Amino acid sequence: MDYNPVLPEVQANPYPYYTVLRRDHPVAWLEPLRCWAVSRYDDVDYVLRNPEIFSSAKWLGQSIGDLSPAPEVPWMIETDPPDHSRLRKLVNKGFTPRMVSRLEPRIRAIASELLSNARLQSETDFVREFSGALPVIVIAEMLGVEPEHRLDFKRWSDNVVLGTSRPTDEAARAQVRASNAEMRVYFQQAIANRRKVPREDLLTVLVQAEEERQTLTSDEVLAMAMLVLLAGNETTMNLLSNTVLALQAHPTDLARVRGERNLIPQLIEEMLRYDSPVQIVFRHTIQAVELSGQVIPANATVFVLIGSANRDERKFSDPDRFDLSRDASEHLAFGFGTHFCLGAQLARLEAKVALEELFGSCPPFMVDHHRVERIRSVLLRGIKHLPMRFAT
């Protein structure tokens, strides 16, 4: 079985491929992509814990190539300490636990309004009307984006994700480039405006962030704002959509969650393990290193298979089974260590509130499985269209 995450059939269901990799080739050379793939939990964990060996430099180049929307400076996800530490300290000011927890009432109000509107339709697209809309509105409000630009935000984010599918047709590449250009112009103007007239928003926090007399440059603010948009949108959207689809396939668990909404935090952790929104991250070896008996040379590209690690039978019993009673707390869906996901707390809060509202205020629903369409991405696992009907 040949594993190539660029192929549509692999993106549709990568898990059988992961099983073979973990069993037969835990550290595999992927000839078409000229890179190594690491698939077992312990090896993935080791890679994430050792940035001095596995660098994040070139991350964006590997994931999106020449379709990067902000190539002037490295994004935080593709920096190593000490640069990463400086950027992380500065942007952390906008994601403190206190600041995130204060968002809960507003997130709940948005979720309630979106679901009320979705229920009025004979058929709704769960992604368009709820799982995609909720995080876009939340992150747009955090950044201080005007309501009329929310749909632009979603379109810009979707097109960056399209870029990660490594499109070869020129029409798709042109679409991504045009979208990136629009996003750049918007953020450049917004950043300039915040420098002149500060507001009570995250973009102003980024512009004014200072740590030991160090500030973010305009290019760094631009890259950070784009990263916040993407990370704050895609993770929650895919987590919610994947959860609804999985629960439809497990009606007993769906009924249990409806009746015991205190299980929702546990449900979220199992879903992060079972169908991770982020499937792959990239690293670059600083030196030769041995994993599972295989030497990876220095200066090599490594595909770190988060989705496979979270299904490793050496770590999780019966890993291909969705188990609401499982302790999934050691999953690696948000990474680990230096690059642990900045927005993990926000994503968990959004998902918790969204699912509480969905199961607490809405009637039962039915997904049209035949019309479900997954996103195209090497890195991410999520759903583009999820048609559903609420019971009347």
C-alpha positions in Angstrom: 0.0 0.0 0.0 1.6 3.3 -1.2 1.0 6.2 1.1 0.9 9.7 -0.6 -1.2 12.3 1.3 -1.5 14.4 -1.9 -3.8 11.7 -3.5 -7.6 12.2 -3.1 -8.1 8.5 -2.1 -5.7 8.9 0.8 -7.2 12.2 1.9 -10.7 10.6 1.9 -9.6 8.0 4.4 -5.9 8.0 5.5 -6.4 5.6 8.4 -5.8 2.2 6.7 -2.6 3.7 5.2 -1.5 4.7 8.7 -2.1 1.2 10.0 0.2 -0.3 7.4 2.8 2.4 7.9 2.9 1.9 11.7 3.1 -1.9 11.3 5.6 -2.2 8.4 7.3 1.1 7.8 7.1 3.3 10.9 9.7 5.6 9.4 9.0 5.5 5.7 10.6 7.2 2.7 8.0 8.7 0.5 9.7 8.8 -2.9 7.2 11.0 -4.8 7.4 13.7 -2.2 11.1 13.2 -1.4 10.5 13.2 2.4 10.2 10.9 5.4 7.0 10.0 7.2 6.9 9.2 10.9 3.8 7.4 12.0 4.1 5.8 15.5 3.0 7.7 18.6 6.3 7.5 20.5 8.3 8.7 17.4 5.9 11.5 16.7 6.0 12.5 20.4 9.8 12.5 20.2 9.9 14.7 17.1 7.6 17.3 18.7 9.6 17.3 22.0 12.9 17.9 20.3 12.9 21.1 18.2 16.7 21.3 18.4 16.8 18.2 16.2 13.6 18.7 14.2 13.3 22.3 13.1 10.1 24.0 12.1 11.9 26.1 9.5 10.5 25.7 6.0 7.1 24.5 7.4 5.1 26.9 5.3 7.2 26.2 2.2 6.5 22.5 2.6 2.8 22.9 3.2 1.9 25.5 0.6 4.9 26.2 -1.5 4.8 29.3 -3.6 1.1 30.0 -2.6 2.0 31.5 0.8 0.0 34.7 1.4 2.8 36.3 3.4 6.2 35.1 2.4 8.2 38.1 3.6 8.8 36.8 7.1 8.6 33.3 8.7 5.2 32.6 10.3 5.4 31.6 14.0 4.7 28.0 13.1 7.9 27.9 11.0 10.3 29.4 13.5 12.5 27.8 16.2 13.6 29.2 19.5 14.7 31.9 20.3 12.7 33.6 17.5 9.7 31.4 18.2 9.9 32.2 21.9 9.9 35.9 21.2 6.9 35.7 18.9 5.0 33.4 21.2 5.4 35.7 24.2 4.2 38.6 22.2 1.1 36.9 20.8 0.2 35.1 24.0 -1.0 38.4 25.4 -4.1 38.0 23.2 -4.8 34.4 24.3 -4.4 34.3 28.1 -6.8 31.9 29.9 -8.7 34.9 31.4 -9.2 36.5 28.0 -10.4 33.3 26.4 -12.8 32.4 29.2 -14.4 35.9 29.0 -15.5 35.0 25.4 -17.9 32.2 26.5 -21.1 34.3 26.8 -20.5 35.8 23.3 -19.7 32.5 21.8 -22.9 31.0 23.2 -25.0 33.9 21.9 -23.5 33.5 18.4 -24.0 29.7 18.5 -27.6 30.1 19.6 -28.4 32.6 16.8 -26.8 30.5 14.1 -28.6 27.4 15.2 -32.0 29.3 15.3 -31.5 30.4 11.7 -30.3 26.9 10.6 -33.4 25.3 12.0 -35.7 27.5 10.0 -34.5 25.8 6.8 -35.9 22.5 5.5 -32.3 21.5 4.8 -29.1 23.1 6.0 -25.4 22.8 5.4 -24.0 22.4 8.8 -20.6 23.7 7.7 -21.9 26.8 6.0 -24.5 27.7 8.6 -22.8 26.7 11.8 -19.5 24.9 12.2 -17.8 27.2 9.6 -19.7 30.4 10.6 -19.2 30.2 14.3 -15.4 30.3 14.5 -15.1 32.9 11.7 -17.4 35.3 13.6 -15.6 34.7 16.9 -12.1 35.2 15.4 -13.3 38.2 13.3 -14.7 39.9 16.3 -11.5 39.2 18.3 -9.4 40.8 15.5 -11.9 43.7 15.2 -13.0 42.8 11.7 -16.2 44.6 10.4 -19.2 42.3 10.0 -19.4 42.9 6.3 -16.0 41.2 5.9 -16.8 38.0 7.7 -17.6 36.1 4.5 -14.4 37.4 3.0 -12.6 36.0 6.0 -14.1 32.5 5.4 -13.3 32.7 1.7 -9.7 33.8 2.3 -9.2 31.0 4.9 -10.7 28.3 2.6 -8.4 29.4 -0.2 -5.3 29.1 1.9 -6.4 25.6 2.8 -6.9 24.9 -0.9 -3.3 26.0 -1.4 -2.3 23.2 1.0 -3.8 20.6 -1.3 -0.9 21.5 -3.7 -3.2 22.3 -6.7 -1.7 21.8 -10.1 -4.4 23.3 -12.3 -3.7 27.0 -12.9 -7.2 28.1 -12.3 -7.1 26.9 -8.7 -3.6 28.4 -8.2 -4.8 31.7 -9.6 -7.8 31.7 -7.3 -5.6 31.2 -4.3 -3.2 33.9 -5.4 -6.0 36.4 -5.9 -7.6 35.6 -2.6 -4.2 36.0 -0.8 -3.7 39.4 -2.4 -7.1 40.5 -1.1 -6.4 39.3 2.4 -3.0 41.0 2.4 -4.5 44.4 1.3 -7.2 44.1 4.0 -4.8 43.3 6.8 -2.1 45.8 5.7 -4.7 48.6 5.8 -6.2 47.4 9.1 -2.7 47.2 10.7 -1.9 50.8 9.6 -5.3 52.0 11.0 -4.6 50.3 14.4 -1.3 52.1 14.7 -3.0 55.4 14.2 -6.2 54.7 16.1 -5.9 51.8 18.6 -9.0 49.7 19.4 -10.1 47.2 22.0 -9.2 44.2 19.7 -6.7 41.5 19.1 -5.2 43.2 16.1 -4.3 46.2 18.3 -2.9 43.8 20.9 -0.5 42.4 18.2 0.4 45.9 17.0 1.1 47.1 20.5 2.6 43.9 21.9 5.9 44.5 23.6 8.2 42.1 25.5 11.5 43.5 26.9 11.4 46.4 24.5 10.8 44.0 21.5 7.8 44.6 19.3 6.4 42.9 16.2 7.3 44.4 12.8 4.4 45.2 10.4 5.3 42.1 8.4 5.3 40.0 11.5 1.9 41.4 12.6 0.6 40.7 9.1 1.8 37.1 9.2 0.5 36.6 12.8 -3.0 38.0 11.9 -3.2 35.6 9.0 -2.1 32.7 11.2 -4.7 33.6 13.9 -7.4 33.8 11.2 -6.5 30.4 9.8 -5.8 28.5 13.1 -8.8 30.1 14.8 -11.1 29.1 12.0 -10.1 25.8 10.5 -9.5 23.8 13.7 -12.8 24.5 15.3 -14.8 24.1 12.1 -13.2 20.7 11.3 -13.5 19.5 14.9 -17.3 20.3 15.0 -18.0 18.9 11.6 -16.0 15.7 12.2 -17.8 15.3 15.5 -21.3 15.5 14.1 -20.4 13.0 11.3 -18.9 10.6 13.8 -21.9 10.8 16.1 -24.3 10.0 13.2 -22.4 6.8 12.7 -22.6 6.0 16.5 -26.3 6.6 17.4 -25.9 5.1 20.9 -23.2 7.6 21.7 -25.2 10.4 20.1 -28.2 9.6 22.4 -25.9 9.4 25.4 -24.4 12.8 24.8 -27.9 14.3 24.2 -28.9 13.0 27.6 -25.6 13.7 29.5 -24.2 16.9 28.2 -21.5 16.8 30.9 -19.8 14.2 28.6 -19.1 16.9 25.9 -15.6 17.7 27.1 -14.8 14.0 27.0 -16.4 13.7 23.6 -14.2 16.6 22.3 -11.0 14.9 23.5 -11.9 11.6 21.9 -12.8 13.3 18.6 -9.5 15.2 18.6 -7.8 11.7 18.9 -10.2 9.8 16.6 -10.3 12.2 13.7 -7.7 14.9 14.3 -8.4 18.2 12.5 -4.6 18.5 11.8 -3.3 15.3 10.3 0.3 16.3 9.4 2.9 18.8 10.5 6.3 19.3 8.9 9.8 19.3 10.4 13.3 19.6 9.0 16.2 17.6 10.5 19.1 19.6 11.8 21.2 16.5 12.2 21.0 12.7 11.5 18.7 10.9 13.9 17.5 7.4 14.4 13.8 6.5 14.9 12.4 3.0 15.1 15.7 1.6 13.8 15.7 3.9 10.7 18.3 6.7 10.3 16.9 9.9 8.9 19.8 12.0 7.5 20.4 15.6 8.3 18.7 18.3 6.1 15.7 16.0 5.4 12.0 16.9 5.3 9.8 14.9 7.8 6.1 14.5 7.6 4.9 14.1 11.2 1.7 12.1 11.1 -0.4 13.4 14.0 -3.4 11.5 12.7 -1.6 8.2 12.7 0.0 8.8 16.2 -3.5 9.3 17.6 -4.6 5.9 16.2 -1.5 4.0 17.4 -2.5 0.7 19.0 0.7 0.8 21.1 -0.7 3.9 22.8 -4.5 3.5 22.6 -6.4 0.2 22.9 -8.6 -0.6 19.9 -7.7 2.8 18.4 -9.9 2.6 15.3 -13.0 2.4 17.6 -14.7 5.6 18.6 -15.0 5.3 22.4 -16.8 7.9 24.4 -15.5 6.3 27.6 -11.9 6.4 26.6 -9.3 8.6 28.4 -7.9 10.3 25.3 -6.1 13.1 27.1 -2.7 12.1 25.8 -3.6 12.7 22.1 -1.3 14.9 20.1 -3.9 16.8 18.1 -2.7 20.1 19.3 1.0 19.2 19.1 3.3 19.3 22.1 6.0 21.4 23.7 7.3 24.6 21.9 4.7 24.5 19.2 1.7 23.4 21.2 -1.3 25.0 19.6 -1.8 28.6 20.7 -5.5 28.5 20.2 -6.2 25.1 21.8 -8.1 26.6 24.8 -10.2 28.7 22.4 -11.0 25.7 20.1 -12.0 23.6 23.1 -14.2 26.3 24.4 -15.9 27.0 21.1 -16.5 23.3 20.5 -17.9 22.8 24.0 -20.3 25.7 23.8 -21.3 24.8 20.2 -22.1 21.2 21.1 -24.0 22.2 24.2 -26.2 24.5 22.2 -26.6 21.9 19.4 -27.7 19.1 21.7 -29.5 21.3 24.2 -31.7 23.5 22.0 -32.1 21.6 18.7 -34.2 18.6 17.8 -32.6 15.4 16.4 -30.9 15.8 13.1 -30.0 13.5 10.2 -27.0 13.9 7.9 -27.2 13.1 4.2 -24.1 10.9 4.1 -24.2 10.6 0.3 -23.7 14.3 -0.2 -20.9 14.9 2.4 -17.9 16.5 0.8 -14.5 16.6 2.4 -12.0 19.4 2.1 -9.0 19.0 -0.1 -5.8 19.3 2.0 -2.6 17.5 2.7 -2.5 18.8 6.2 -6.1 19.0 7.5 -9.0 16.7 7.8 -12.4 18.2 7.7 -15.6 18.7 5.8 -16.5 21.2 3.1 -20.3 20.4 2.9 -22.4 18.6 5.5 -26.1 18.5 4.4 -28.5 17.8 7.3 -32.1 18.1 8.3 -33.5 18.8 11.7 -36.6 16.8 12.8 -39.8 18.8 12.8 
